[in-house]
Amino acid sequence: MRQFVKRYVMFGLLLCCLMISIVPAKAAGLFDENVLVVEGKYNLSNHSITMKGELHDQNYAWIKGFDITYKDKSVYYISKKELLDHDNRFTYTYNLKKTDRSNNYVFNIDYDVDPEEELPGSWRPKYFEVYIHEFDVEKAIKEKTIEKIRQKNKQFSREFGDDEIYLSRPQSRPPYKPGKLTKETLTRGLNSVKLTRYLAGLPYDNLKLDSKINEQNQYGAVLLQRIGELDHYPNQPKDMPDSFYKKGYDGTRSSSLCECGSSLSYSILAYMHDTDDYNLSHVGHRRWILKTNYESLGFGLSGRYSLLGFGSADDVSTKVKWNYISWPAKGYMPIENFELGGRNDRTAWSVSLNPEKYKQMNPKKITVEISKKGDKKVWKLNPSMNKYSSSKNYMNVSLENIGAQAIVFRPELKDPLKNNDTFTVKVKGVQSLSGKESTISYTVKFFNLKK
């Protein structure tokens, strides 16, 4: 998915765009022959804006200068004469200074459509805007209420009845067929991710299905069904064609894998649970879903095997403002979204830290304290409690770069979670980038979705 904001404008006019999701009409046939069509993309990974332009129906043209403004103040200007290439196209990248990174930039490009004549007044301005949408996690969490969560759950959990899972069925024996999932099946999976991210206070409305990831992961699901086990790097079955295996392998090596039946929604609960002996120490599948830097995803499903893959971080247009991401989520948290197989007292808790806010953790200095409102029960956890157990007190510091470093922990609960259970979590020993030691403190309020 390429989600960057395009703004097409007639020369001399400024198009004011208010919504990042607006899709512009194609330029062909709409404007006169001298219009410069410009496209702008903001790259979050290196904080740069790339401009691409093309002048229609002209032999050649000159670019006179680029003027980039924010709130009517010029933040960058370059005066140059640059001949467009033989296709009348240009590409220019501007790396934003840290102080310049904000929501809205206006570009003014001066160009000449008849460079040979150099007539007075032949230089003309071209304006377009690039919007960088900013999403505030803390604000989103504060806006959550029990009633809003119930409404979102109803919206995203709507069943489609006994729909057929496949538009065309996969085949895991020769002749191999990847199959194709119905739109309803894919939408159920997408909505489960959206609901999860909404609960965590993350952007969710901008998530879209990527048809290429869906196709690749269908091959991957068939490959897993063929070998009968989960494996990110499976060997090629002797009777599987090279081309089929390559597509399947590309899917398994780059996606989360689950052997959890034919429900994509259930697979999301399984990824978020992530508390088996192999995944407990880092809850990697959970952290992939809760990453801040993707806006597209895709699924695959064949038999009991499913895949979940994510789009590139280079393709995002939303800048997320965050300090940490917790699960169970800070604020109101439905018990049903924190359990798997009817159990909620054994699910791991986790906190991921923003690497632009916090230094890499020293595992020996990190501790977690959890207190329960009402009975005044307190759990004090430390890194020595990192031996796997299905129910005992647990804590581990995971420095793997899965979007961010994380603290994984679990209090030894004597009873399952119930309505109105409220916990305060304190993570001690973390350091800001300046080296100042601080404590992360937040409260989780569990409730039942059903009244």
C-alpha positions as CSV (number, residue, x, y, z in Angstrom):
1,M,0.0,0.0,0.0
2,R,1.2,3.4,-0.8
3,Q,-0.6,5.8,1.5
4,F,0.8,9.2,0.7
5,V,-1.2,12.3,0.2
6,K,-1.6,13.6,-3.3
7,R,-2.7,17.2,-4.0
8,Y,-3.5,18.2,-7.5
9,V,-4.0,21.9,-8.2
10,M,-4.5,24.2,-11.1
11,F,-1.5,26.5,-11.4
12,G,-1.9,29.7,-9.4
13,L,-4.5,28.2,-7.1
14,L,-4.1,26.7,-3.6
15,L,-6.2,23.7,-2.9
16,C,-7.1,23.5,0.8
17,C,-7.4,19.9,1.9
18,L,-8.9,19.2,5.3
19,M,-9.0,15.4,5.4
20,I,-6.0,13.1,4.9
21,S,-8.2,10.4,3.4
22,I,-9.3,12.5,0.4
23,V,-8.4,10.9,-2.8
24,P,-7.8,13.3,-5.7
25,A,-9.1,13.0,-9.2
26,K,-6.6,12.0,-11.8
27,A,-5.2,15.0,-13.7
28,A,-5.5,13.7,-17.2
29,G,-8.2,15.5,-19.2
30,L,-9.1,17.8,-16.3
31,F,-6.7,20.7,-16.7
32,D,-5.1,22.6,-19.5
33,E,-1.9,21.4,-21.1
34,N,0.4,23.6,-19.0
35,V,-0.5,22.2,-15.6
36,L,2.3,20.8,-13.4
37,V,0.9,17.7,-11.6
38,V,2.7,17.2,-8.2
39,E,2.6,14.5,-5.7
40,G,4.0,14.8,-2.1
41,K,4.9,12.0,0.3
42,Y,6.0,12.3,3.9
43,N,8.4,9.5,5.0
44,L,8.2,8.9,8.8
45,S,11.3,6.7,8.9
46,N,13.7,9.6,8.0
47,H,11.4,12.6,8.3
48,S,11.7,13.8,4.8
49,I,9.2,15.0,2.2
50,T,9.6,13.9,-1.4
51,M,8.1,15.9,-4.2
52,K,7.5,14.4,-7.6
53,G,6.2,16.4,-10.5
54,E,5.3,16.0,-14.2
55,L,4.4,18.7,-16.7
56,H,1.8,17.5,-19.1
57,D,2.0,18.0,-22.9
58,Q,5.2,20.1,-23.0
59,N,8.5,19.3,-24.6
60,Y,10.6,20.5,-21.7
61,A,10.5,22.9,-18.8
62,W,12.6,24.5,-16.1
63,I,12.2,24.4,-12.3
64,K,13.1,27.8,-11.0
65,G,12.9,27.2,-7.2
66,F,11.3,25.4,-4.3
67,D,9.8,27.2,-1.4
68,I,8.5,25.2,1.6
69,T,6.4,27.0,4.2
70,Y,4.7,26.1,7.5
71,K,2.1,28.5,8.8
72,D,3.0,31.0,6.1
73,K,6.6,31.0,7.2
74,S,9.3,29.8,4.9
75,V,11.3,26.9,6.4
76,Y,13.3,26.1,3.3
77,Y,14.0,27.8,0.0
78,I,16.3,26.8,-2.8
79,S,16.7,28.9,-6.0
80,K,17.9,26.9,-8.9
81,K,17.2,26.3,-12.6
82,E,16.8,22.6,-13.2
83,L,15.7,21.2,-16.5
84,L,13.1,18.5,-16.2
85,D,14.1,15.1,-17.7
86,H,13.1,14.0,-21.1
87,D,9.7,12.9,-19.7
88,N,9.1,16.3,-18.1
89,R,9.4,14.9,-14.6
90,F,11.3,15.8,-11.5
91,T,11.9,14.3,-8.0
92,Y,13.1,16.4,-5.1
93,T,13.5,15.4,-1.4
94,Y,13.7,17.7,1.5
95,N,14.8,16.4,4.9
96,L,12.9,18.1,7.6
97,K,14.8,19.6,10.6
98,K,13.6,18.3,14.0
99,T,12.1,21.7,14.8
100,D,10.2,21.7,11.5
101,R,8.3,18.4,11.9
102,S,4.7,19.2,12.2
103,N,1.3,18.6,10.7
104,N,1.1,20.7,7.6
105,Y,3.5,22.0,4.9
106,V,2.7,24.1,1.8
107,F,5.0,23.8,-1.2
108,N,5.4,26.5,-3.8
109,I,7.3,25.5,-6.9
110,D,8.1,28.1,-9.6
111,Y,8.3,26.7,-13.0
112,D,8.6,27.9,-16.6
113,V,6.7,26.1,-19.3
114,D,8.5,27.8,-22.1
115,P,12.2,28.1,-21.1
116,E,13.5,29.2,-24.5
117,E,11.5,32.4,-24.7
118,E,12.1,33.5,-21.0
119,L,9.3,36.0,-21.4
120,P,8.5,38.3,-18.5
121,G,6.0,36.8,-16.2
122,S,6.4,33.3,-17.7
123,W,7.4,31.9,-14.3
124,R,4.3,30.7,-12.5
125,P,3.7,29.3,-9.0
126,K,2.5,25.8,-8.3
127,Y,1.1,25.1,-4.8
128,F,0.3,21.9,-3.1
129,E,0.0,20.7,0.5
130,V,1.3,17.7,2.4
131,Y,-0.5,16.9,5.6
132,I,1.1,14.7,8.2
133,H,-1.6,13.4,10.5
134,E,-0.6,13.3,14.1
135,F,-2.3,10.8,16.5
136,D,-1.9,11.2,20.3
137,V,-2.1,7.9,22.1
138,E,-2.6,9.4,25.6
139,K,-5.5,11.5,24.3
140,A,-7.1,8.5,22.6
141,I,-6.8,6.5,25.9
142,K,-8.4,9.3,27.9
143,E,-11.3,9.4,25.5
144,K,-12.2,5.7,26.0
145,T,-15.2,5.0,28.1
146,I,-17.0,1.7,28.8
147,E,-19.9,2.6,26.6
148,K,-17.6,3.7,23.7
149,I,-15.7,0.5,23.9
150,R,-19.0,-1.5,23.8
151,Q,-20.0,0.4,20.8
152,K,-16.7,-0.2,19.1
153,N,-16.9,-3.9,20.0
154,K,-20.3,-4.1,18.4
155,Q,-19.1,-2.3,15.3
156,F,-16.0,-4.4,14.8
157,S,-17.4,-7.7,16.0
158,R,-20.4,-7.8,13.7
159,E,-20.9,-11.3,12.4
160,F,-21.7,-11.9,8.8
161,G,-23.6,-15.1,9.5
162,D,-22.5,-18.5,8.2
163,D,-20.6,-17.1,5.2
164,E,-18.3,-19.2,3.2
165,I,-14.7,-18.6,4.2
166,Y,-13.2,-19.0,0.8
167,L,-14.0,-17.4,-2.5
168,S,-11.9,-20.2,-4.0
169,R,-10.7,-23.1,-1.8
170,P,-7.0,-23.7,-1.3
171,Q,-5.4,-27.1,-2.0
172,S,-2.5,-28.3,0.0
173,R,-1.7,-31.3,-2.3
174,P,-0.8,-31.4,-6.0
175,P,-2.1,-29.7,-7.9
176,Y,-1.5,-26.9,-5.4
177,K,-3.9,-24.0,-5.2
178,P,-3.5,-20.9,-3.0
179,G,-7.2,-20.2,-2.8
180,K,-8.7,-16.9,-2.0
181,L,-10.5,-15.6,1.1
182,T,-13.9,-13.8,0.9
183,K,-14.1,-10.1,1.6
184,E,-16.2,-10.9,4.7
185,T,-13.5,-13.3,6.1
186,L,-10.8,-10.7,5.5
187,T,-12.9,-7.9,7.0
188,R,-13.5,-9.9,10.2
189,G,-9.7,-10.3,10.6
190,L,-9.1,-6.6,9.9
191,N,-11.8,-5.5,12.3
192,S,-10.3,-7.6,15.1
193,V,-6.9,-5.8,14.6
194,K,-8.7,-2.5,14.5
195,L,-10.5,-3.2,17.8
196,T,-7.3,-4.3,19.5
197,R,-5.5,-1.1,18.4
198,Y,-8.4,1.0,19.5
199,L,-8.3,-0.5,23.0
200,A,-4.5,0.2,23.2
201,G,-5.1,3.8,22.1
202,L,-3.4,3.4,18.7
203,P,-4.5,4.5,15.2
204,Y,-7.0,2.1,13.7
205,D,-9.3,3.8,11.3
206,N,-6.5,4.1,8.7
207,L,-5.8,0.3,8.6
208,K,-6.4,-1.3,5.2
209,L,-6.0,-4.7,3.6
210,D,-3.1,-5.1,1.2
211,S,-4.1,-7.4,-1.7
212,K,-0.4,-8.4,-2.3
213,I,0.1,-9.5,1.3
214,N,-3.2,-11.4,1.2
215,E,-2.1,-13.2,-1.9
216,Q,1.4,-14.0,-0.6
217,N,0.0,-15.2,2.7
218,Q,-2.4,-17.6,1.0
219,Y,0.5,-19.4,-0.5
220,G,2.2,-19.4,2.9
221,A,-0.9,-20.9,4.6
222,V,-1.0,-23.7,2.1
223,L,2.7,-24.3,2.6
224,L,2.2,-24.6,6.3
225,Q,-0.8,-26.9,5.9
226,R,1.3,-29.1,3.6
227,I,4.1,-29.6,6.1
228,G,1.7,-29.8,9.0
229,E,3.5,-27.4,11.4
230,L,4.4,-23.8,12.1
231,D,7.7,-22.8,10.6
232,H,8.9,-19.4,9.5
233,Y,11.6,-21.0,7.3
234,P,10.0,-24.3,6.0
235,N,11.8,-26.6,3.7
236,Q,10.4,-27.1,0.2
237,P,8.1,-30.2,-0.2
238,K,9.4,-32.4,-3.0
239,D,6.1,-32.2,-4.9
240,M,5.7,-28.4,-4.6
241,P,6.6,-26.3,-7.6
242,D,9.5,-23.8,-7.1
243,S,7.3,-20.7,-7.9
244,F,4.6,-21.8,-5.4
245,Y,7.1,-22.5,-2.7
246,K,8.9,-19.2,-3.1
247,K,5.7,-17.2,-2.7
248,G,4.7,-19.3,0.3
249,Y,8.2,-19.0,1.9
250,D,8.1,-15.2,1.4
251,G,4.9,-15.2,3.4
252,T,5.9,-17.5,6.3
253,R,9.3,-15.7,6.8
254,S,7.7,-12.2,7.0
255,S,4.5,-12.9,8.9
256,S,3.1,-14.0,12.2
257,L,1.9,-17.6,12.1
258,C,-0.9,-19.3,14.0
259,E,-2.3,-22.8,14.1
260,C,-5.6,-21.9,15.7
261,G,-8.5,-23.0,13.4
262,S,-10.4,-21.2,10.7
263,S,-11.2,-18.0,12.5
264,L,-9.0,-15.0,11.8
265,S,-10.6,-13.2,14.7
266,Y,-9.6,-16.0,17.0
267,S,-6.0,-15.8,15.6
268,I,-5.8,-12.2,16.7
269,L,-6.8,-13.1,20.3
270,A,-4.1,-15.9,20.1
271,Y,-1.4,-13.4,18.9
272,M,-2.3,-11.0,21.7
273,H,-2.3,-13.8,24.3
274,D,1.2,-14.8,23.3
275,T,1.9,-16.5,26.7
276,D,3.2,-20.0,25.7
277,D,6.6,-21.1,26.7
278,Y,8.2,-19.9,23.4
279,N,6.6,-16.5,23.2
280,L,6.2,-15.4,26.9
281,S,9.6,-13.8,27.2
282,H,9.0,-11.2,24.4
283,V,5.4,-11.5,23.3
284,G,6.5,-10.7,19.7
285,H,3.2,-11.3,17.9
286,R,1.5,-8.9,20.3
287,R,4.1,-6.3,19.8
288,W,3.8,-6.5,16.0
289,I,0.1,-5.8,16.2
290,L,0.7,-2.9,18.6
291,K,3.5,-1.3,16.5
292,T,2.9,2.3,15.6
293,N,4.3,2.3,12.1
294,Y,2.1,0.4,9.8
295,E,-1.1,1.1,8.0
296,S,-1.7,-2.0,5.9
297,L,-1.9,-5.7,6.6
298,G,-2.9,-9.0,5.0
299,F,-4.0,-12.5,6.0
300,G,-3.7,-16.0,4.8
301,L,-5.7,-19.0,5.8
302,S,-5.7,-22.7,4.9
303,G,-7.1,-25.4,7.1
304,R,-6.0,-24.6,10.7
305,Y,-3.1,-22.4,9.6
306,S,-3.2,-18.7,9.3
307,L,-0.8,-15.8,8.6
308,L,-0.8,-12.1,9.5
309,G,1.6,-9.8,7.6
310,F,2.2,-6.1,7.8
311,G,2.9,-3.3,5.3
312,S,6.1,-1.3,5.2
313,A,6.9,1.5,7.7
314,D,7.8,3.7,4.8
315,D,4.2,3.7,3.6
316,V,2.6,5.4,6.6
317,S,1.3,9.0,6.7
318,T,0.3,9.1,10.4
319,K,2.8,10.4,13.0
320,V,2.0,8.7,16.3
321,K,2.7,10.7,19.5
322,W,3.4,8.2,22.3
323,N,5.5,7.4,25.4
324,Y,4.6,3.7,25.9
325,I,2.0,1.1,24.8
326,S,0.6,-1.2,27.5
327,W,-1.4,-4.5,27.3
328,P,-3.8,-4.9,29.0
329,A,-4.5,-1.4,27.8
330,K,-4.3,1.6,30.1
331,G,-7.7,2.8,31.2
332,Y,-10.8,0.7,30.6
333,M,-10.1,-2.8,29.4
334,P,-12.7,-5.5,28.5
335,I,-11.9,-8.8,30.1
336,E,-13.0,-10.7,27.0
337,N,-10.2,-9.2,25.0
338,F,-7.6,-10.3,27.6
339,E,-8.4,-13.9,27.7
340,L,-8.0,-17.0,25.6
341,G,-9.9,-20.2,26.0
342,G,-11.8,-18.8,29.0
343,R,-8.7,-18.0,31.0
344,N,-7.6,-14.5,31.7
345,D,-5.4,-14.9,34.9
346,R,-2.5,-16.4,33.0
347,T,-2.1,-13.9,30.2
348,A,1.1,-11.9,30.2
349,W,1.1,-8.2,30.7
350,S,3.5,-5.9,28.7
351,V,4.7,-2.3,28.3
352,S,6.6,-1.2,25.2
353,L,8.7,2.0,25.4
354,N,9.1,4.6,22.7
355,P,12.8,4.5,21.7
356,E,12.6,8.3,20.9
357,K,11.7,8.9,24.6
358,Y,13.6,6.3,26.6
359,K,17.1,4.9,26.6
360,Q,17.7,1.2,26.2
361,M,16.9,-0.5,29.4
362,N,19.3,-2.1,31.8
363,P,17.5,-5.3,32.7
364,K,19.1,-5.5,36.1
365,K,17.6,-2.1,37.1
366,I,14.0,-2.6,36.0
367,T,11.3,-3.7,38.5
368,V,7.5,-3.8,38.3
369,E,5.0,-3.3,41.1
370,I,1.4,-4.1,40.7
371,S,-1.3,-3.2,43.3
372,K,-4.9,-4.2,43.2
373,K,-7.6,-1.7,44.4
374,G,-9.8,-3.0,47.2
375,D,-7.9,-5.9,48.8
376,K,-4.6,-4.0,48.7
377,K,-2.8,-7.0,47.2
378,V,0.7,-6.0,45.9
379,W,3.0,-7.9,43.5
380,K,6.6,-7.0,43.3
381,L,8.4,-8.4,40.3
382,N,12.0,-8.3,39.2
383,P,14.2,-9.8,36.4
384,S,15.1,-12.8,38.4
385,M,11.5,-14.1,37.9
386,N,12.1,-14.9,34.2
387,K,11.7,-18.7,34.3
388,Y,8.7,-19.9,32.4
389,S,5.7,-20.9,34.3
390,S,2.1,-21.1,33.2
391,S,0.8,-19.2,36.2
392,K,3.5,-18.0,38.6
393,N,4.9,-14.5,39.0
394,Y,6.9,-13.6,35.9
395,M,9.0,-10.7,34.6
396,N,11.5,-10.3,31.7
397,V,13.0,-7.3,29.9
398,S,12.9,-7.8,26.1
399,L,15.4,-5.7,24.2
400,E,14.4,-7.2,20.8
401,N,13.6,-4.4,18.4
402,I,10.0,-5.3,17.6
403,G,8.9,-1.7,17.2
404,A,10.3,-1.0,20.7
405,Q,11.9,-2.6,23.7
406,A,9.4,-4.0,26.2
407,I,8.9,-5.2,29.8
408,V,6.9,-8.5,29.9
409,F,5.4,-9.5,33.3
410,R,2.5,-11.3,35.0
411,P,1.2,-11.2,38.5
412,E,0.3,-14.6,40.1
413,L,-3.4,-14.2,40.4
414,K,-5.3,-16.6,42.7
415,D,-8.6,-15.9,40.9
416,P,-9.7,-15.0,37.4
417,L,-10.2,-11.4,36.6
418,K,-13.7,-10.1,37.2
419,N,-15.7,-6.9,36.5
420,N,-14.4,-3.8,38.2
421,D,-11.0,-5.3,39.1
422,T,-8.6,-2.3,39.0
423,F,-4.8,-2.5,39.0
424,T,-2.1,0.2,39.2
425,V,1.2,-0.7,37.5
426,K,4.5,1.0,38.2
427,V,7.5,0.2,36.1
428,K,10.6,1.5,37.8
429,G,14.2,2.0,36.6
430,V,13.6,3.3,33.1
431,Q,15.6,6.3,31.9
432,S,14.7,9.2,29.6
433,L,17.1,9.9,26.7
434,S,18.7,12.6,28.9
435,G,19.5,9.8,31.4
436,K,17.0,10.9,34.0
437,E,15.5,7.9,35.9
438,S,11.8,7.8,36.0
439,T,8.8,5.6,36.8
440,I,6.0,4.7,34.4
441,S,2.7,4.5,36.3
442,Y,-0.8,3.7,34.9
443,T,-4.1,2.1,35.9
444,V,-6.0,-0.7,34.2
445,K,-9.8,-1.0,34.9
446,F,-11.2,-4.3,33.8
447,F,-14.9,-4.7,33.0
448,N,-17.2,-7.1,31.2
449,L,-18.4,-6.2,27.7
450,K,-21.8,-7.7,28.5
451,K,-23.8,-5.6,30.9
